[in-house]
Amino acid sequence: MKKFFKISGIVLLVIIAAMIILPFAFKGKIISTVKEEINKNLNAKVDFTDFGLSLFRNFPNFSLRLDGLSVVGVEDFEGDTLTKISSLRLSLDLMSVIRGSAYEIKSISIIDPMINLKVLENGKANWDITKPSEVVAEEVSDTTSGGDFQLKLKRFEIKGADFVYDDATMPMIIKMVNLNSVITGDLTADVTTIKTKNTTIDEFTVGMDGINYLYKTKVQISSEIEADLNAFKFTFKDNEFGFNDLFLVFEGFVAMP
């Protein structure tokens, strides 16, 4: 019995040691992959202040953390901040990291982001920062994958988001202050059920042509949607929207031919 406990203790120590060592072993490779993917795909100034890996937070998945992430525009939007995020956290499938194949992203958490979307009078948008493809593909590629990262999303979370959409072509402005939401479901499947509970916005403003249709309105949302992307049909179940003290409940579906 003593021998059994001794062996079990050694095995446990080896597992814990591996959980500590593995993130450092793969850190350099993943950092270089992240920077390579960013530089390869985006026409913008992208930076982050810190980077972390852990096997403890979401074991048996890798947790990847980018802190102080910022995306700043160039050319017509030189100096304009498209987004600034306190912390971006990804959960990566452990086996995909060990294999060295496309890293499978299972969850995304965005903490305290500031998102500023802008459209100029000439129609140019500041989020149009992807570099044009040099080769025209003969077939449409799988939208759930790209380069060395592949989406297998089951959970998407956003905390403390401030959002601005300013469109000079309409003109229209949308502002959200302190948006919080958790969305669950198989977010990359063709047929899935998407749920969001207790999505809240402290202040929601929608204005057009100088008229505010909503002004600093408090919003609460609970929703369950069955999505069939093959048929492009969305069925709404158990949905409740709250605007200040007004709450609306609805069911039904929307389909595109």
N, C-alpha and C positions, 0 to 999 in steps of 0.2 A: 504493500500500500504506500509506504514511504517513497519507493522508487517511482510509483505512478504519479504521486504529487510532485516529485522532483522533475520528472520528464514534462509533466503538464506545465509546471512553472517555467521551465526552459523554453517550451514552445510559446507560452504566452509572452515571455520577454522578447523572443525573436520576432513575434508578430508586432508587438509595440515598437520595437526598434525599426522594423521595416516600415511601419506607418510614419515614423519620424524621418527616416532616411530617404524614402522614395520621393517625397516632394522635392527635396534638394537635388536628387539625382536627375529629375526630369525638368527642373525649373529653368535651366539655361535653354533647353530645347524648346520648351513651350513659349518662353519670352521671345526667342528669335522668331518662332512661328507667328506669334501675335503681331510683332512689328512688321514682319514680312507681308502678312495678309493686309495690314492697314496700308502700308506704303504701296502695295500692289494694286489696291482697289480704290483708294480715295484720293481726290484732288483737294486736299485741305491740310491744315496744320494740326496734327493730332499729337497729344502728349499725355503722359500720366506720371504721377509723382512716386507711386509705390506699387509694388506687385507682390502677391503672396500666394502660396500653395499650401493646402492642408488635406490630410486624409482623415482627420478626426471629425471635422464639422459635419460631413454628410457621408460617412463611411457606409458602403464600400465605394463611394464615388469620390473623385478628386474635386476639391473646392478651389477655384481660381478666383483671385480678387485683384481688381485694378482700382487704385485709389487716386483721387485728383485727376480724373480723366476729363480732358477738354478737347473740343473740336472747334477750330477757328477758321473762318472763311478766307479765301484768297480772291484775287482779281476784283470783280465788282463788289465783293463782300469782304474785302481786306480789313482785318481787325474786328469784324463782327463775330461774336461767339454764337455758334449754332447750338452747342450744348456744353454744359459743365456738370459733371456728375461726381458727387462726393465719393461714392463707392459703387462699383459694378461687380457683381458676384455671379459666377457661373459654376454649375455643377457638371462635371465631365465624367463620362463613363470610364471607370478605371481600366477595363480591358482594352478599350480603344487607345488609351494613353500608353499602356504597356506594349501593345502591338505596334505602336508608332504609325497607325493608319489614321484616317480622318478622325479627329477628336469629336465624339458625340456629345452635344450639349443637351442636358436633360432638364435643367432649370436655369432661369435668369432672374436675378434680383437687382433692381436699380434703386439706390438709396440717395435721396435728396438731389434729384436732377433739376437743372434749369434748362428748359428747351425753348429755343427762340426760332420759330419758323417765319421766314419773310419772303414775300413775292414783290418784286419791283414792278413799276408801271409798265415796263417792257415785257413782263411775264417771266422774267428769269427768277428762279427760286434758289434760295441759299442752301437747300438740302440736296440739290442736284450736284453731288460732289463725286459720284462714281466715275472712274476713268473709262472712256469708251473702249470697247473690246477691239483688239487689233485683228481678230479673226472672226468672221461671221460663221456661227455654228450652223450646220445643216439641219439639226434637230434642236428643239427647245430642251434645254437642260433641266434637270430636276431642281425645283426651286427650294427644296429643303436642304440642299447641300451647296457648298461653295468652298473651293480650295481645300485647305486642311481642316476645316471645321464643318460639322454636319449637324443640323438641327434634329433633335429627337425630343422636343419639348413636352413636358408634362405639367410644368408650373411656371407662371410668369408673375412676378411681384414688382410693384412700384410703390415707393414710400416717399412722402413729402415732396411731391413734384410740383414745380411751378412751370406753367406752359403758356406760351404766347404764339398766336398765329396772326400775322399782320399781312394782309393781302391788299396791295395798293391798286390792283386792277379792278376791284369791285366797287368801292373800297370796303373792306370788312376786317374786323378784329375780334379774336376770341382769346379770352384769358381764363386760366384756371390757377387757383392758388391752393396749395397743399392737397394735391390729388393723391389718394391712397387706394390701392386696389390689388387683389390677388385673383388671378385667373388660373383655373385648373382644367385639366382634360388632356387628351392626346392632341396637342395643338399643331401637329404636323401630319395627322391622318386625313384621308379624304372624307371619311365619315366619322364624326365624333360628337360628343356632348361637351359643351364648354360652360363652365360655371364660374360666376363671380359673386361673392357675398360681401356685403358691407363695403362696397366701393363708395368713397366719399370725396367730395370737393368742398372745401370751406367757402370759396368764392368763385362763382362761374359767371362770366360776363360775355355777352354776344352783342356786337354792335355792327350796324351797316349804314353807310351814308350819314354818319353822325347821330344815328338813333340807336339807343340801347334797348334791345328786346329782352335781354336778361341783364341784370346789374348786380354783381356781388351776391348772386343767389346761392344758397346752400343746397347741395345736391347729394342724394343718397340713392344707390342702385344695388338691387339684388336681382340676378338674372341667371336663367338656365336656357341655353340655346342648343338645339340639335342642328348641326351643320353637315350638309351633304354637298361637298364641293364638286362632286361629279355631276350632279343635277343642278348645282348652284341653287339649292333650296335651304332656307333657314327657318326652323320651326321654333317659336318662342313659347317657353313653358315657365310658369311660376315667376313672372317678371314683375318687379315693382320699382317704380321710379318716384323719388321724392324731390320736390322743388320747394324749399322752405317748409311750410306746413301743408302743402298740397301733395298728396300721394296718388299715383296712378298705377293701376294694375291692368295688364293686357295679356292676351294669348292670341296665337294665330301663326301664320307663316308668310314668308316672302320668297318668291321664286323668280328666277330669270329664265327666259326662253333659250 
